Amino acid sequence: MNILDDLKSRYRLGDVALQFIFWNVGIFLISIPLFYQFKLGQFAFPDWIALSSDPLVSLRSPWTYISYAFFHDGIGHLFFNMIVLHFCSQLFLTFFTTKQFVGLYILSAIFSGVVFVLSYYFMQYNSLIVGASAAIYAILVATTTYQPLMEVQLFLFGRVKLWYITAAVILLLDVLQFRLENMGGHIAHFAGAFFGFLFIKLLVNGLDLSKLVTGIVDFFISLFQKKEKKPFKKVHVNYAKKEPTRTTSRIVTKDKTQQQIDEILDKISQSGYDCLTKEEKEFLFKAGK
């Protein structure tokens, strides 16, 4: 089996988190020849892929509220996000379903994108944003909110409570590395973390927000599916009067014949076959046929 077949097999057999990692890595590889500026050494994503902080631009391309969460501006950015996504998704899927994972990823990306656009609009900044970090933060914080005291085995550190890990990730990546030039990314991170917390609180109280995504997806799928038409059954009604069958006459005839046969057989049993008349012999012969 070659590498391509092995990757296809892993994608088909893997869980939804692994499939999302495949999508992120695949999109990153495709984006290199399309959007990477080799002379400048950086990506230049158009505003119809990256999410623009300009509300008018983002509203003209509403899909960017989701597409930005699958693009990354560097190999380091992609690598760290996929490591954290793999870690937190395995914990999340221990307690929740695949549909809830997809719903949280998509909804948190949209929510974080809206917060980013509104905050930059009021601060009168203009920028673009890409990256899955906001959605990953949502998954991590959602799991921590549900099971904060769960212990996780970490290399070199042993068993550590989950909320320690989440607090360390947020502290190291956002609080200590807060930079004005990446303020939009930090805003999206905090928005994703808040949405993950809100998602679990609502879910515990009986409101599953992921059903919004699955409902919309099912609706669009139904638009492209061919509806099976039930075959038309044409019923023919015959209004002609049916003639009554003459079962009674046949039964009567059958009884008379049988009665005559029985009388002949009784005569044979008493006096023998030779005592029968010519007509009786012919009648018995015909009845025997």
C-alpha positions as CSV (number, residue, x, y, z in Angstrom):
1,M,0.0,0.0,0.0
2,N,1.4,3.4,-1.0
3,I,1.3,6.6,1.1
4,L,-1.8,7.9,-0.7
5,D,-3.7,4.8,-0.1
6,D,-2.6,4.7,3.5
7,L,-3.8,8.3,4.0
8,K,-7.1,7.5,2.4
9,S,-7.6,4.6,4.7
10,R,-6.7,6.6,7.8
11,Y,-9.1,9.3,6.7
12,R,-12.0,6.8,6.2
13,L,-11.3,4.9,9.5
14,G,-10.4,7.9,11.6
15,D,-12.8,9.9,13.8
16,V,-14.2,13.3,13.0
17,A,-11.2,15.1,14.7
18,L,-8.7,13.3,12.6
19,Q,-10.8,14.2,9.5
20,F,-10.7,17.9,10.5
21,I,-7.0,17.7,10.9
22,F,-6.7,16.2,7.4
23,W,-8.8,19.1,6.1
24,N,-6.7,21.7,7.7
25,V,-3.4,20.2,6.6
26,G,-4.8,19.6,3.0
27,I,-6.1,23.2,2.7
28,F,-2.7,24.5,4.0
29,L,-0.8,22.5,1.3
30,I,-3.2,23.8,-1.4
31,S,-2.8,27.4,-0.2
32,I,1.0,27.4,-0.5
33,P,1.1,27.6,-4.3
34,L,-2.0,29.8,-4.5
35,F,-1.4,32.4,-1.8
36,Y,2.2,32.2,-0.5
37,Q,4.4,35.1,-1.5
38,F,7.8,33.5,-1.8
39,K,9.6,36.8,-2.2
40,L,8.1,38.2,1.0
41,G,8.1,34.9,2.8
42,Q,4.5,35.1,4.0
43,F,1.0,34.4,3.0
44,A,-1.3,36.9,1.3
45,F,-4.8,35.6,1.7
46,P,-7.6,37.4,-0.2
47,D,-10.5,38.8,1.7
48,W,-12.8,36.2,0.1
49,I,-11.0,33.5,2.1
50,A,-9.6,35.2,5.2
51,L,-12.1,37.0,7.4
52,S,-12.0,40.8,7.0
53,S,-12.6,43.1,10.0
54,D,-14.5,45.4,7.6
55,P,-18.2,44.4,8.1
56,L,-19.1,45.3,4.5
57,V,-16.4,43.1,3.1
58,S,-17.2,40.2,5.3
59,L,-20.9,40.4,4.6
60,R,-20.2,40.3,0.9
61,S,-18.4,37.0,1.5
62,P,-20.3,35.5,4.5
63,W,-18.6,32.1,4.0
64,T,-15.4,33.6,5.3
65,Y,-16.8,33.4,8.9
66,I,-16.2,29.7,8.5
67,S,-13.4,29.4,5.8
68,Y,-10.9,31.4,7.9
69,A,-11.0,28.7,10.5
70,F,-9.4,26.2,8.0
71,F,-6.5,28.3,6.8
72,H,-3.1,29.0,8.5
73,D,-0.4,31.6,7.9
74,G,2.6,29.3,8.5
75,I,3.8,25.8,9.2
76,G,4.3,26.6,12.9
77,H,0.8,28.0,13.2
78,L,-0.6,24.9,11.6
79,F,1.5,22.4,13.6
80,F,0.7,23.8,17.0
81,N,-3.0,24.2,16.3
82,M,-3.3,20.6,15.0
83,I,-1.4,19.2,18.1
84,V,-3.8,21.0,20.4
85,L,-6.8,20.0,18.3
86,H,-5.8,16.4,18.4
87,F,-5.3,16.6,22.2
88,C,-8.6,18.4,23.1
89,S,-10.7,16.6,20.6
90,Q,-10.0,13.2,22.0
91,L,-11.1,14.4,25.4
92,F,-14.2,16.1,24.0
93,L,-15.3,13.0,22.0
94,T,-15.0,11.0,25.2
95,F,-18.1,12.7,26.5
96,F,-19.9,14.1,23.5
97,T,-21.0,13.1,20.0
98,T,-19.5,13.7,16.6
99,K,-22.3,16.1,15.6
100,Q,-21.7,18.1,18.8
101,F,-18.0,18.3,17.9
102,V,-18.7,19.6,14.4
103,G,-21.4,22.0,15.7
104,L,-19.1,23.4,18.3
105,Y,-16.2,23.9,15.8
106,I,-18.4,25.7,13.3
107,L,-20.4,27.8,15.7
108,S,-17.4,28.9,17.7
109,A,-15.6,29.9,14.5
110,I,-18.6,32.0,13.5
111,F,-19.1,33.5,16.9
112,S,-15.4,34.4,17.3
113,G,-15.4,35.9,13.8
114,V,-18.4,38.1,14.6
115,V,-16.6,39.3,17.8
116,F,-13.4,40.0,15.9
117,V,-15.2,42.0,13.3
118,L,-17.3,44.0,15.8
119,S,-14.3,44.8,18.1
120,Y,-12.1,45.9,15.2
121,Y,-14.9,47.9,13.7
122,F,-15.4,49.9,17.0
123,M,-11.6,50.3,17.4
124,Q,-11.4,51.4,13.8
125,Y,-8.8,48.8,12.8
126,N,-8.7,47.0,9.5
127,S,-7.2,43.5,9.3
128,L,-7.6,39.9,8.1
129,I,-7.6,36.9,10.2
130,V,-7.1,33.1,9.6
131,G,-6.6,30.1,11.8
132,A,-8.4,27.4,13.7
133,S,-7.3,28.6,17.1
134,A,-10.6,30.1,18.1
135,A,-12.5,26.8,17.4
136,I,-9.8,24.8,19.1
137,Y,-10.0,27.0,22.2
138,A,-13.8,26.4,22.3
139,I,-13.3,22.7,22.2
140,L,-10.6,22.8,24.9
141,V,-12.6,25.1,27.2
142,A,-15.9,23.2,26.6
143,T,-14.2,19.9,27.8
144,T,-12.6,21.6,30.7
145,T,-16.0,23.2,31.7
146,Y,-17.6,19.8,31.7
147,Q,-14.8,17.9,33.5
148,P,-12.4,20.4,35.1
149,L,-10.9,17.9,37.6
150,M,-10.3,15.1,35.0
151,E,-6.6,14.0,35.1
152,V,-4.6,13.8,31.9
153,Q,-1.3,12.0,31.5
154,L,1.3,14.3,30.2
155,F,4.9,13.4,29.1
156,L,7.4,14.5,31.7
157,F,4.7,15.9,34.0
158,G,2.7,12.9,34.9
159,R,-1.0,13.2,35.7
160,V,-2.3,16.8,35.6
161,K,-5.8,18.1,36.1
162,L,-7.4,19.3,32.9
163,W,-8.1,22.8,34.1
164,Y,-4.4,23.3,34.8
165,I,-3.6,22.6,31.2
166,T,-6.3,24.9,29.9
167,A,-5.2,27.7,32.1
168,A,-1.6,27.2,31.1
169,V,-2.4,27.3,27.4
170,I,-4.5,30.4,27.7
171,L,-1.9,32.1,29.9
172,L,1.1,31.3,27.8
173,L,-0.4,31.8,24.4
174,D,-2.6,34.8,25.0
175,V,-1.9,36.7,28.2
176,L,1.9,36.5,28.1
177,Q,2.2,36.8,24.3
178,F,-0.3,39.5,23.8
179,R,0.8,41.7,20.9
180,L,-1.0,44.6,19.4
181,E,-0.1,43.4,15.9
182,N,-2.0,40.2,16.6
183,M,-4.7,41.6,18.8
184,G,-7.4,40.3,16.5
185,G,-6.1,36.7,17.0
186,H,-6.2,37.1,20.8
187,I,-9.7,38.5,20.7
188,A,-10.8,35.6,18.6
189,H,-9.2,33.2,21.1
190,F,-11.0,34.6,24.1
191,A,-14.2,34.7,22.1
192,G,-13.8,31.0,21.3
193,A,-13.0,30.1,24.9
194,F,-16.1,32.0,26.1
195,F,-18.3,30.2,23.5
196,G,-17.0,26.8,24.6
197,F,-17.9,27.6,28.1
198,L,-21.4,28.9,27.0
199,F,-21.9,25.8,24.8
200,I,-21.5,23.4,27.7
201,K,-23.6,25.4,30.2
202,L,-26.5,25.5,27.7
203,L,-26.0,21.8,26.8
204,V,-26.2,20.8,30.5
205,N,-29.4,22.8,30.8
206,G,-30.9,21.0,27.8
207,L,-30.1,23.3,24.9
208,D,-27.9,21.7,22.3
209,L,-26.6,24.4,20.0
210,S,-25.0,21.9,17.6
211,K,-28.5,21.0,16.3
212,L,-28.5,24.4,14.6
213,V,-25.6,23.2,12.4
214,T,-26.9,19.7,11.8
215,G,-30.3,21.1,11.0
216,I,-29.0,23.5,8.4
217,V,-26.7,20.8,6.9
218,D,-29.6,18.3,6.7
219,F,-31.8,20.9,5.0
220,F,-29.2,21.6,2.3
221,I,-28.6,17.9,1.8
222,S,-32.3,17.3,1.3
223,L,-32.4,20.0,-1.4
224,F,-30.0,18.0,-3.5
225,Q,-31.4,14.6,-2.8
226,K,-33.9,13.1,-5.3
227,K,-37.1,12.3,-3.6
228,E,-38.3,8.8,-4.3
229,K,-41.6,8.9,-6.2
230,K,-44.1,6.3,-5.1
231,P,-45.4,4.3,-8.0
232,F,-48.9,5.3,-9.1
233,K,-51.3,2.5,-8.6
234,K,-54.3,2.5,-11.0
235,V,-57.3,0.6,-9.6
236,H,-59.8,-0.8,-12.1
237,V,-63.3,-1.2,-10.8
238,N,-65.5,-3.6,-12.6
239,Y,-69.1,-2.5,-12.1
240,A,-70.6,-5.4,-14.1
241,K,-72.9,-7.7,-12.2
242,K,-71.4,-11.0,-11.6
243,E,-73.5,-14.1,-12.3
244,P,-74.0,-16.3,-9.4
245,T,-72.1,-19.5,-9.6
246,R,-74.2,-22.7,-9.7
247,T,-72.3,-24.6,-7.0
248,T,-75.5,-26.0,-5.6
249,S,-76.5,-27.8,-8.8
250,R,-73.0,-29.3,-9.2
251,I,-73.1,-30.5,-5.6
252,V,-76.6,-32.0,-6.2
253,T,-75.4,-33.8,-9.4
254,K,-72.3,-35.0,-7.6
255,D,-74.4,-36.4,-4.8
256,K,-76.8,-38.3,-7.1
257,T,-74.0,-39.9,-9.1
258,Q,-72.2,-40.9,-5.9
259,Q,-75.4,-42.3,-4.5
260,Q,-75.9,-44.4,-7.6
261,I,-72.3,-45.6,-7.5
262,D,-72.7,-46.6,-3.8
263,E,-75.9,-48.6,-4.7
264,I,-74.0,-50.5,-7.4
265,L,-71.1,-51.2,-5.1
266,D,-73.5,-52.5,-2.5
267,K,-75.1,-54.8,-5.1
268,I,-71.7,-56.1,-6.1
269,S,-70.7,-56.8,-2.5
270,Q,-73.9,-58.8,-2.0
271,S,-74.3,-60.7,-5.3
272,G,-71.1,-60.2,-7.2
273,Y,-70.2,-58.3,-10.4
274,D,-72.0,-60.7,-12.7
275,C,-75.4,-59.7,-11.2
276,L,-75.1,-56.2,-12.6
277,T,-77.1,-55.2,-15.7
278,K,-75.5,-54.0,-18.9
279,E,-76.5,-50.4,-18.1
280,E,-75.1,-50.6,-14.6
281,K,-71.8,-52.0,-15.9
282,E,-71.5,-49.2,-18.4
283,F,-72.4,-46.5,-15.8
284,L,-69.7,-47.9,-13.4
285,F,-67.2,-48.0,-16.2
286,K,-67.8,-44.3,-17.1
287,A,-67.7,-43.3,-13.5
288,G,-64.4,-45.0,-13.0
289,K,-62.8,-42.9,-15.8
